């Protein structure tokens, strides 16, 4: 499965480094992170990391294969 996460604001290199399994791009006032998510536990782990870092996830969606 592949997912896309849209996060408010621009992430610093250090914060983006907390998501080594995801690629990123900056679009307007958001950062888009995308990449493979192996299973439900991995997905919840990513969401927990966003929360732990105080990031606001604007949108999350599964990408077509």
Secondary structure, 3 states (H helix, E strand, C coil): CEEEEEEECCCCHHHHCCCCCCEEEEECCEEEEEEECCCHHHHHHHHHHHHHCCCCEEEEEEECC
